[in-house]
């Protein structure tokens, strides 16, 4: 059980398909933004351009961390992926999906829904995978400490002194 693989195949498949879906999402969102840019108010123009830049950078980092964290079973990378997904990407996509002030178009709504499903699934799958990885690492650490203490016992830690070892037996003579 020491070499048990705790990587998540469903999470990895989701990341794989997300890598191919992201350019399509980005291209369709940029084209729609270009088409509706003249009718947007000034603050929505600024917000949407900023969101597109941030979402693009975050998504590249997020997918990289997801791949490395899941395939190489690295807890910090997978935790970073999970946090970026939950705290940054999911709110951004939900803003783009539900804020009617940005004049959502049907194609835009469709790609945002697919992206939101990817994100929701990945948040759940990454949490379960993180929990399994942390439990495996904690168990491995405890076993390593146990074996280290067996090989090099601490004097007086495991054994009782002679005085403490002598327990009087009730009902028995000397």
C-alpha positions in Angstrom: 0.0 0.0 0.0 3.1 2.3 0.2 3.0 2.9 -3.6 -0.7 3.3 -3.9 -1.7 5.9 -6.5 -4.1 8.5 -5.2 -4.3 10.6 -8.3 -7.8 11.1 -9.6 -8.6 9.9 -13.1 -11.9 11.8 -13.3 -10.1 15.0 -12.3 -7.4 14.4 -14.9 -9.9 13.7 -17.6 -11.7 16.9 -16.7 -8.4 18.9 -16.9 -7.6 17.3 -20.2 -10.9 18.3 -21.7 -10.7 21.7 -20.1 -7.3 22.3 -21.8 -9.0 21.8 -25.2 -12.2 23.7 -24.3 -10.4 26.8 -22.9 -9.2 28.2 -26.3 -12.7 27.8 -27.7 -14.2 29.5 -24.6 -11.6 32.3 -24.9 -12.1 32.9 -28.6 -15.9 32.9 -28.4 -15.8 35.2 -25.4 -13.4 37.6 -27.1 -15.4 37.7 -30.3 -18.6 38.3 -28.5 -17.0 41.0 -26.4 -15.7 42.7 -29.5 -19.2 42.6 -31.1 -21.0 44.0 -28.1 -18.2 46.4 -26.9 -19.8 49.6 -28.5 -23.2 49.1 -26.6 -21.6 48.4 -23.2 -21.3 51.2 -20.6 -17.8 52.4 -19.8 -17.5 50.6 -16.4 -18.6 47.3 -18.0 -16.1 47.7 -20.8 -13.3 48.1 -18.2 -14.6 45.2 -16.0 -15.0 42.8 -18.9 -11.6 43.5 -20.4 -10.0 43.1 -17.0 -11.9 39.9 -16.4 -10.7 38.4 -19.7 -7.1 39.2 -19.0 -7.3 37.9 -15.4 -9.3 34.8 -16.4 -6.8 33.9 -19.1 -3.8 34.2 -16.8 -5.5 32.4 -13.9 -6.7 29.6 -16.2 -3.2 28.9 -17.6 -1.7 28.8 -14.0 -4.7 26.8 -12.7 -4.5 24.1 -15.4 -0.7 23.8 -14.9 -1.1 23.4 -11.1 -3.9 20.9 -11.6 -1.9 18.7 -13.9 1.2 18.8 -11.7 -0.7 18.4 -8.5 -2.8 15.5 -9.7 -0.3 13.5 -11.8 2.7 14.0 -9.5 0.6 13.8 -6.3 1.9 17.1 -5.0 -0.4 18.5 -2.3 0.7 22.2 -2.6 0.1 22.4 -6.3 -3.2 20.7 -6.1 -4.3 22.9 -3.2 -3.3 25.9 -5.3 -5.3 24.6 -8.2 -8.3 24.1 -5.9 -8.0 27.6 -4.3 -7.7 29.3 -7.7 -10.7 27.3 -9.0 -12.9 28.0 -6.0 -11.9 31.6 -5.1 -11.1 33.2 -8.4 -12.3 31.3 -11.5 -15.7 30.2 -10.3 -16.8 33.7 -9.1 -15.5 35.2 -12.4 -17.5 32.7 -14.5 -20.6 33.1 -12.3 -20.3 36.9 -12.7 -20.1 36.5 -16.5 -23.0 34.0 -16.5 -25.5 35.8 -14.3 -24.9 39.5 -14.6 -27.4 40.8 -17.1 -25.6 44.2 -17.3 -23.0 42.7 -19.5 -25.7 41.9 -22.2 -25.1 38.2 -22.3 -25.5 36.6 -25.8 -26.7 33.0 -26.3 -23.3 31.7 -27.4 -21.7 33.4 -24.5 -24.2 31.9 -22.0 -23.6 28.4 -23.5 -19.8 28.5 -23.2 -20.0 30.0 -19.7 -22.3 27.2 -18.6 -20.0 24.5 -19.9 -17.0 26.3 -18.2 -19.0 26.6 -14.9 -19.7 22.8 -15.0 -16.0 22.1 -15.6 -15.1 24.3 -12.7 -17.8 22.9 -10.3 -16.7 19.3 -11.1 -13.0 20.1 -10.7 -13.6 21.9 -7.3 -15.4 18.8 -6.0 -13.0 16.3 -7.5 -9.9 18.2 -6.4 -11.2 18.4 -2.8 -11.8 14.6 -2.7 -8.3 14.0 -4.2 -6.7 16.4 -1.8 -8.3 14.7 1.1 -7.0 11.3 -0.1 -3.5 12.7 -0.7 -3.2 14.3 2.7 -4.5 11.2 4.4 -1.9 9.1 2.6 0.9 11.5 3.4 -0.1 11.6 7.0 -0.2 7.8 7.3 3.1 7.6 5.5 4.6 10.1 7.9 3.3 8.3 11.0 4.5 4.9 9.8 7.9 6.4 9.1 8.1 7.9 12.5 7.0 4.6 14.1 9.7 2.7 12.2 12.3 5.3 13.1 11.4 5.0 16.8 11.5 1.2 16.6 15.1 1.3 15.1 16.4 4.0 17.5 14.2 3.9 20.7 14.3 6.8 23.1 15.7 5.5 26.4 13.0 5.4 29.1 10.3 6.4 26.6 8.8 3.0 25.8 9.9 1.0 28.8 9.0 1.6 32.4 11.6 1.8 35.2 12.1 -1.2 37.4 10.2 0.4 40.2 7.2 1.2 38.0 7.3 -2.3 36.4 6.8 -4.1 39.6 3.1 -4.3 40.1 1.9 -6.0 43.3 -0.3 -9.0 42.6 -3.4 -9.0 44.8 -4.0 -12.2 46.7 -0.6 -13.7 46.1 2.0 -14.3 48.7 5.6 -13.3 48.5 
